[in-house]
Amino acid sequence: MRHGGDTSGMELPGDTRLFDRVARRWGVDYAIRPVQKGKYLLLFKANQADAITGCFSEYSQRMLNRGKGRRLPMREQLKQAQEQARRQPELQRDREKEVAREDR
């Protein structure tokens, strides 16, 4: 970033490692600085604005698709829970009364 030229910045929410992978594919020269916990500032050279735009759009698309692949719909979760409940054998509990002591 110190090699001359104007720099620009934008806030980067989410996973920095995923952005790093995408940015390397696009060949973008950038720097990431932490601002707050979980929030980062993305600095890049102004002459690479078109590359960073394409890179950021691909990163955003991957972030959106990332959450969808991991979650199951609620109905599927309920069906799985019902199947697990059916597979488990019923527990039979023997309830016995305690023998009371006569001398109390």
Helices and strands as residue ranges (DSSP letters): E 7-13, H 16-26, E 30-36, E 39-45, G 46-48, H 49-70, H 74-87
